[in-house]
Amino acid sequence: MKITASLVLAAFAAAVLVTFTGCGVTITSSSLTGADGKVAYTGPIVDGQEISACGGHIEGTGAENSDVVLTPASEPPPKAGEMKECCAPTAIIGGVGGAVLVTAAGFALAPHKKFSYDISTVTEDTRITIRGVSFILRVGRCPSCPEGEGEPPVEYADVPDLSGMNLTQLIAVFTPSCLVLGTPVYAASATVPAGIVIGWTPTGHVPCGTRIVVTLSSGPPSSSDVAVPDLSGLNWSQSDVRLRAVGLVVGNITTVASSTVPIGIVADWSHRGGAVAPGTSIDLIVSTGPAASEGEGEPQTGVVPNLGGLTQSQATAVIGGTCLVVGSVTTATSSTVLAGYVIDWSPKGEVPCGTRVNLVISTGPANVTVPNLTGDNLSQAQAELAAVGLVTGTVTTESSANVPVGVIIRWSPTGAVAPGTMVNLVFSTGPGLVPVPDLTGKTEAEAELALLAVGLSKGVVVNDHSPTVPAGIVVSWNPTGSVAPGTMVNLVISTGPGTSVPLSVKITSPASGRVFHIGEVVEVSISFTGDSSKAPFKLIMGWAGKKLTTKAEFERMVAEKSVPTQVVQNAQPDRTYTFNVTVTMPGTAVFNAYVEQVDGAYSTDDVPYSVAQPVK
């Protein structure tokens, strides 16, 4: 007989059992094609699925997305007494990792991988590819074979005492064993030297192919390390509380059969007896109760474990350690259970083996609607957001011609959001600044219209001569640049070139050379001419012992107040200003006059006089 079979086992979630019932071709999912003498199958393998093929079954535990590919090639004719029709070779293969080429002469495997096998009949060039985590692959005789020629029982082995060993010694111990040395973990220890075993898990009598995880010492703990607490007698949730109390967290959760540890109780944990850095993940191994006795088959009932406080993946792993299977997974909102964690499960209690346990997983709190904040100021918006469980995010401002100062313009996000979402707010600073338009070349009426068009108004209007701007046209305006809406803009309107009047000051009385007497009151009259466009003018009158002709001399006379002076601010041209001066000292003196226009130009005049000596 000639058989060609291709089996693909994908997405191991827990224990997988695939049973071959004969040489026919039947399948309940995916695809299977074949005829007598030829069978081919490709597709996912799920718990309890039956595939009708030629002999044997596969069972094992693997990680999600792991797979197994078994491809027997052409077989030689069976030898009498060694192989019956529809029966396959017998082989037990356990362990992890790469490709294994099995031939009549032996087998080869990748470094650091371990397999044990018993092949009574092997086909040349038979290739078995194994990828994933630890599992047992058993190819046995089909149920239709004569009694006594069925599949071999599962083999067990005792986990040896590993105390005091280093990594080299561990490899030497596990090389001939059917158990698998897992990747070591490290923990600090004040008593165990670096590189030496602190602890290991699991212990006792376990199936061949079981992965043994060893904790090695990393040396003395640092001052920040925390001791891994004793989790004996605790369930998963109690262990979580105890680990968090010292700054550690629960890592992966796996299961193991135990005749000494009750179902749901932690049988062992990683880094046991050591000290680790805060925040380290501690892996737990949870008991699924006693294993079935050899030859007694699977247990008939199982107890649904407590799944409260577990994530979906953790709950799946815990269920996988029992004789139960994961059923439907639905989601629901919850204000008390974090997203991704189990809210509820069914059924509960003791149920028949193979029962599907349905899970309800939290998606977190239900969404809330962001309130309408129209018309709110900052404090009102914050209160409304807090009332529905939302948080004020960034607060910014911008100008608005329509929204009053301090009132909200917009917010984001809107609609339905998760509780605790930050909502960003934008508030109004009122209307923005308005650029003053260019009024060059406009009449007064045109300038006013241009200002009104951008929300400004006409202010004070004055007229002035301009040699370059025609009469009636804007010469200048103030302010310029950008201003607040409603600002008044002052205008200077040209009156045309005008007549230029030179600046000139004149002391019109008294006449030059007069003689006065001590105590006499003298009336001094001064007038000046000038261009009114150069206003304002400053007029200074004073008398001194000499003629003053420079601006600096007049400013010093005013500052020192050494002689009586008179100063007129905003003096007007073409007017006469009269000052009364009382003569007090005999001798020769000078009346001095000074006028200055806005651009700094000035003019001076003087009249000398004398005061007679008193008669004795």
TAZIZI-V369280 format. One record per residue. RES is the residue in three letters. SS is DSSP state (~ for helix, > for strand, _ for the rest). PHI is phi in whole degrees, 0 to 359 (none if undefined). PSI is psi in whole degrees, -180 to 180 (* if undefined). Layout:
RES&SS&PHI&PSI / RES&SS&PHI&PSI
//
This chain:
MET&_&none&148 / LYS&_&234&125 / ILE&_&236&132 / THR&_&235&119 / ALA&_&228&143 / SER&_&230&118 / LEU&>&242&129 / VAL&>&238&119 / LEU&>&253&116 / ALA&>&239&155 / ALA&_&56&54 / PHE&_&305&126 / ALA&_&254&-31 / ALA&_&199&-144 / ALA&>&294&137 / VAL&>&237&130 / LEU&>&232&119 / VAL&>&239&125 / THR&>&245&134 / PHE&>&259&126 / THR&_&251&-5 / GLY&_&169&-167 / CYS&_&262&4 / GLY&_&287&-176 / VAL&_&232&100 / THR&>&223&147 / ILE&_&205&146 / THR&_&258&-12 / SER&_&207&166 / SER&_&59&-130 / SER&>&221&146 / LEU&>&209&130 / THR&>&230&152 / GLY&>&165&178 / ALA&>&207&-180 / ASP&_&306&128 / GLY&_&88&-14 / LYS&>&221&129 / VAL&>&222&131 / ALA&>&224&137 / TYR&>&219&135 / THR&>&221&128 / GLY&_&158&173 / PRO&_&288&149 / ILE&_&251&126 / VAL&_&244&162 / ASP&_&305&132 / GLY&_&81&-3 / GLN&_&291&138 / GLU&>&250&135 / ILE&>&238&121 / SER&>&281&115 / ALA&_&207&-158 / CYS&_&256&88 / GLY&_&81&145 / GLY&_&88&175 / HIS&>&207&163 / ILE&>&239&135 / GLU&>&220&154 / GLY&>&170&174 / THR&>&238&130 / GLY&_&216&168 / ALA&_&280&161 / GLU&_&302&137 / ASN&_&76&4 / SER&_&283&162 / ASP&>&209&162 / VAL&>&230&135 / VAL&>&237&122 / LEU&>&239&121 / THR&>&229&90 / PRO&_&291&137 / ALA&_&267&-166 / SER&_&302&135 / GLU&_&257&145 / PRO&_&288&164 / PRO&_&304&138 / PRO&_&297&147 / LYS&_&266&148 / ALA&_&302&131 / GLY&_&84&-11 / GLU&_&257&-28 / MET&_&205&126 / LYS&_&263&168 / GLU&_&299&139 / CYS&_&71&16 / CYS&_&248&143 / ALA&_&255&169 / PRO&_&299&157 / THR&_&262&127 / ALA&>&209&140 / ILE&>&242&119 / ILE&>&233&124 / GLY&>&226&151 / GLY&>&135&-156 / VAL&_&229&148 / GLY&_&96&-141 / GLY&_&291&-152 / ALA&>&267&140 / VAL&>&239&121 / LEU&>&260&113 / VAL&>&256&125 / THR&>&231&177 / ALA&_&296&-23 / ALA&_&270&-15 / GLY&>&151&-152 / PHE&>&211&159 / ALA&>&231&148 / LEU&_&213&164 / ALA&_&290&158 / PRO&_&300&148 / HIS&_&65&14 / LYS&_&250&155 / LYS&_&222&135 / PHE&_&220&144 / SER&_&241&149 / TYR&_&207&159 / ASP&_&219&106 / ILE&_&243&110 / SER&_&277&-33 / THR&_&224&122 / VAL&_&232&146 / THR&_&260&137 / GLU&_&302&136 / ASP&_&67&16 / THR&>&295&129 / ARG&>&242&130 / ILE&>&239&121 / THR&>&251&128 / ILE&>&234&126 / ARG&>&229&143 / GLY&_&126&-150 / VAL&_&253&-174 / SER&_&300&134 / PHE&>&199&173 / ILE&>&243&128 / LEU&>&252&122 / ARG&>&235&122 / VAL&>&252&110 / GLY&_&242&-170 / ARG&_&274&146 / CYS&_&288&155 / PRO&_&300&-21 / SER&_&280&-6 / CYS&_&289&158 / PRO&_&303&152 / GLU&_&303&139 / GLY&_&95&-10 / GLU&_&247&20 / GLY&_&284&-166 / GLU&_&287&149 / PRO&_&287&156 / PRO&_&287&161 / VAL&_&292&134 / GLU&_&269&144 / TYR&>&240&160 / ALA&>&212&153 / ASP&>&273&133 / VAL&_&289&124 / PRO&_&288&165 / ASP&_&285&119 / LEU&_&255&9 / SER&_&303&136 / GLY&_&78&1 / MET&_&273&154 / ASN&_&257&-178 / LEU&~&296&-40 / THR&~&299&-43 / GLN&~&293&-36 / LEU&~&297&-43 / ILE&~&298&-40 / ALA&~&295&-36 / VAL&~&289&-41 / PHE&~&275&-17 / THR&~&302&-47 / PRO&_&275&-4 / SER&_&272&158 / CYS&_&275&1 / LEU&_&270&162 / VAL&>&243&131 / LEU&>&278&115 / GLY&_&283&177 / THR&_&292&122 / PRO&_&295&151 / VAL&>&247&159 / TYR&>&239&144 / ALA&>&214&148 / ALA&>&287&150 / SER&_&212&133 / ALA&_&280&-13 / THR&_&243&-25 / VAL&_&258&128 / PRO&_&298&157 / ALA&_&301&137 / GLY&_&86&-2 / ILE&_&256&148 / VAL&>&297&130 / ILE&>&266&-44 / GLY&>&195&177 / TRP&>&205&161 / THR&>&204&142 / PRO&_&280&179 / THR&_&236&175 / GLY&_&88&-151 / HIS&>&262&113 / VAL&>&229&160 / PRO&>&294&150 / CYS&_&302&144 / GLY&_&92&-8 / THR&_&295&137 / ARG&>&275&127 / ILE&>&257&117 / VAL&>&263&123 / VAL&>&251&137 / THR&>&259&121 / LEU&>&255&149 / SER&>&286&136 / SER&_&261&11 / GLY&_&101&-173 / PRO&_&300&145 / PRO&_&290&152 / SER&_&279&173 / SER&_&296&-22 / SER&_&267&-12 / ASP&_&293&150 / VAL&>&240&146 / ALA&>&285&136 / VAL&_&289&122 / PRO&_&287&164 / ASP&_&283&123 / LEU&_&253&12 / SER&_&301&135 / GLY&_&81&1 / LEU&_&258&150 / ASN&>&273&-174 / TRP&~&297&-48 / SER&~&293&-37 / GLN&~&294&-39 / SER&~&296&-39 / ASP&~&300&-45 / VAL&~&297&-45 / ARG&~&293&-39 / LEU&~&293&-44 / ARG&~&295&-28 / ALA&~&296&-24 / VAL&_&249&12 / GLY&_&88&18 / LEU&_&248&169 / VAL&>&226&159 / VAL&>&283&134 / GLY&>&261&-128 / ASN&>&286&148 / ILE&>&241&121 / THR&>&238&174 / THR&>&234&160 / VAL&>&208&142 / ALA&_&288&139 / SER&_&212&131 / SER&_&273&-6 / THR&_&246&-23 / VAL&_&253&126 / PRO&_&298&159 / ILE&_&301&134 / GLY&_&86&-6 / ILE&>&264&145 / VAL&>&294&122 / ALA&>&272&-31 / ASP&>&194&171 / TRP&>&205&158 / SER&_&284&160 / HIS&_&59&26 / ARG&_&298&131 / GLY&_&81&1 / GLY&_&249&-173 / ALA&>&233&140 / VAL&>&224&168 / ALA&_&291&148 / PRO&_&305&142 / GLY&_&89&-4 / THR&_&295&142 / SER&>&276&131 / ILE&>&252&117 / ASP&>&282&140 / LEU&>&247&145 / ILE&>&243&116 / VAL&>&256&138 / SER&>&287&139 / THR&_&254&14 / GLY&_&87&-177 / PRO&_&298&142 / ALA&_&285&158 / ALA&_&294&139 / SER&_&294&146 / GLU&_&301&129 / GLY&_&89&-10 / GLU&_&264&-4 / GLY&_&76&-170 / GLU&_&283&152 / PRO&_&295&152 / GLN&_&276&-28 / THR&>&226&163 / GLY&>&215&159 / VAL&>&259&127 / VAL&>&292&120 / PRO&_&290&162 / ASN&_&286&118 / LEU&_&256&5 / GLY&_&298&136 / GLY&_&83&4 / LEU&_&259&151 / THR&>&284&171 / GLN&~&299&-43 / SER&~&292&-37 / GLN&~&293&-42 / ALA&~&297&-40 / THR&~&298&-41 / ALA&~&294&-41 / VAL&~&294&-45 / ILE&~&298&-38 / GLY&~&297&-21 / GLY&_&277&0 / THR&_&249&-174 / CYS&_&271&13 / LEU&_&260&169 / VAL&>&229&157 / VAL&>&284&131 / GLY&>&263&-134 / SER&>&286&150 / VAL&>&236&115 / THR&>&243&168 / THR&>&237&157 / ALA&>&204&153 / THR&_&283&155 / SER&_&204&134 / SER&_&272&-6 / THR&_&242&-22 / VAL&_&251&129 / LEU&_&296&151 / ALA&_&302&136 / GLY&_&92&-8 / TYR&>&258&157 / VAL&>&289&126 / ILE&>&272&-46 / ASP&>&204&167 / TRP&>&208&158 / SER&>&204&147 / PRO&_&282&-178 / LYS&_&234&167 / GLY&>&82&-155 / GLU&>&270&127 / VAL&>&223&163 / PRO&>&296&147 / CYS&_&302&144 / GLY&_&91&-7 / THR&_&296&140 / ARG&>&272&128 / VAL&>&261&116 / ASN&>&272&138 / LEU&>&246&144 / VAL&>&244&118 / ILE&>&253&138 / SER&>&285&139 / THR&_&257&11 / GLY&_&90&-176 / PRO&_&298&152 / ALA&_&294&150 / ASN&_&295&153 / VAL&>&241&156 / THR&>&268&130 / VAL&_&295&125 / PRO&_&293&161 / ASN&_&282&116 / LEU&_&258&13 / THR&_&304&130 / GLY&_&85&-4 / ASP&_&279&147 / ASN&_&270&-175 / LEU&~&297&-49 / SER&~&296&-37 / GLN&~&294&-43 / ALA&~&296&-43 / GLN&~&299&-42 / ALA&~&295&-42 / GLU&~&294&-39 / LEU&~&294&-46 / ALA&~&298&-33 / ALA&~&295&-25 / VAL&_&251&13 / GLY&_&84&21 / LEU&_&254&166 / VAL&>&238&139 / THR&>&290&126 / GLY&>&266&-134 / THR&>&286&142 / VAL&>&242&119 / THR&>&233&170 / THR&>&229&158 / GLU&>&201&160 / SER&_&285&154 / SER&_&207&131 / ALA&_&280&-13 / ASN&_&247&-25 / VAL&_&256&130 / PRO&_&298&160 / VAL&_&301&134 / GLY&_&85&-2 / VAL&_&259&145 / ILE&>&292&138 / ILE&>&267&-48 / ARG&>&201&170 / TRP&>&210&157 / SER&>&207&147 / PRO&_&285&175 / THR&_&237&176 / GLY&_&79&-151 / ALA&>&269&129 / VAL&>&221&167 / ALA&_&287&146 / PRO&_&305&144 / GLY&_&87&-3 / THR&_&296&142 / MET&>&274&128 / VAL&>&251&121 / ASN&>&273&139 / LEU&>&239&144 / VAL&>&235&123 / PHE&>&248&156 / SER&>&276&141 / THR&_&257&13 / GLY&_&85&-171 / PRO&_&299&148 / GLY&_&277&175 / LEU&_&293&148 / VAL&>&246&129 / PRO&>&288&131 / VAL&_&291&127 / PRO&_&289&161 / ASP&_&283&119 / LEU&_&258&9 / THR&_&303&132 / GLY&_&80&3 / LYS&_&262&150 / THR&>&284&174 / GLU&~&299&-44 / ALA&~&295&-42 / GLU&~&294&-39 / ALA&~&296&-41 / GLU&~&297&-43 / LEU&~&298&-41 / ALA&~&296&-38 / LEU&~&291&-45 / LEU&~&299&-34 / ALA&~&296&-25 / VAL&_&249&15 / GLY&_&87&17 / LEU&_&251&173 / SER&>&224&161 / LYS&>&281&134 / GLY&>&259&-136 / VAL&>&287&138 / VAL&>&243&125 / VAL&>&236&156 / ASN&>&252&150 / ASP&>&203&153 / HIS&_&291&149 / SER&_&210&123 / PRO&_&285&-11 / THR&_&242&-25 / VAL&_&257&127 / PRO&_&299&156 / ALA&_&300&138 / GLY&_&88&-3 / ILE&>&255&148 / VAL&>&296&127 / VAL&>&271&-46 / SER&>&202&169 / TRP&>&210&158 / ASN&>&204&133 / PRO&_&278&172 / THR&_&240&-177 / GLY&_&80&-143 / SER&>&250&135 / VAL&>&223&168 / ALA&_&291&148 / PRO&_&305&142 / GLY&_&88&-5 / THR&_&298&141 / MET&>&273&133 / VAL&>&249&122 / ASN&>&277&144 / LEU&>&239&147 / VAL&>&244&120 / ILE&>&253&136 / SER&>&288&140 / THR&_&254&12 / GLY&_&94&-174 / PRO&_&297&-39 / GLY&_&72&-178 / THR&_&253&129 / SER&_&280&123 / VAL&_&250&121 / PRO&_&290&153 / LEU&_&275&127 / SER&>&205&131 / VAL&>&249&147 / LYS&>&216&130 / ILE&>&273&110 / THR&>&274&-21 / SER&>&201&151 / PRO&_&284&172 / ALA&_&287&156 / SER&_&295&139 / GLY&_&86&7 / ARG&_&297&153 / VAL&>&246&130 / PHE&>&239&166 / HIS&_&249&152 / ILE&_&301&133 / GLY&_&92&-12 / GLU&_&285&141 / VAL&>&265&122 / VAL&>&253&132 / GLU&>&266&118 / VAL&>&253&123 / SER&>&247&134 / ILE&>&226&139 / SER&>&223&163 / PHE&>&210&159 / THR&>&244&154 / GLY&_&181&165 / ASP&_&281&121 / SER&~&300&-21 / SER&~&289&-12 / LYS&~&264&7 / ALA&_&296&158 / PRO&_&277&159 / PHE&>&249&149 / LYS&>&240&128 / LEU&>&246&133 / ILE&>&233&132 / MET&>&234&134 / GLY&>&200&168 / TRP&>&231&146 / ALA&>&211&177 / GLY&_&280&-1 / LYS&_&209&172 / LYS&_&283&132 / LEU&_&255&133 / THR&_&232&-10 / THR&_&244&158 / LYS&~&299&-40 / ALA&~&297&-38 / GLU&~&295&-43 / PHE&~&293&-42 / GLU&~&296&-36 / ARG&~&291&-38 / MET&~&297&-41 / VAL&~&291&-42 / ALA&~&291&-41 / GLU&~&280&-22 / LYS&_&53&35 / SER&_&286&-25 / VAL&_&226&157 / PRO&_&300&133 / THR&>&225&159 / GLN&>&231&134 / VAL&>&235&130 / VAL&>&242&114 / GLN&>&275&152 / ASN&>&55&42 / ALA&>&292&151 / GLN&_&252&136 / PRO&_&291&160 / ASP&_&64&27 / ARG&_&235&156 / THR&>&255&128 / TYR&>&251&128 / THR&>&247&134 / PHE&>&234&135 / ASN&>&262&124 / VAL&>&238&128 / THR&>&266&125 / VAL&_&283&130 / THR&_&236&-20 / MET&_&228&142 / PRO&_&285&160 / GLY&>&124&-168 / THR&>&258&138 / ALA&>&212&178 / VAL&>&222&129 / PHE&>&280&128 / ASN&>&242&138 / ALA&>&235&146 / TYR&>&214&134 / VAL&>&226&140 / GLU&>&227&135 / GLN&_&261&175 / VAL&_&299&-28 / ASP&_&273&6 / GLY&_&95&-10 / ALA&_&292&149 / TYR&>&214&166 / SER&>&219&149 / THR&>&229&159 / ASP&>&209&158 / ASP&>&211&151 / VAL&>&226&115 / PRO&>&281&153 / TYR&>&207&172 / SER&>&222&159 / VAL&>&239&126 / ALA&_&288&151 / GLN&_&288&141 / PRO&_&293&148 / VAL&_&279&131 / LYS&_&266&*
//
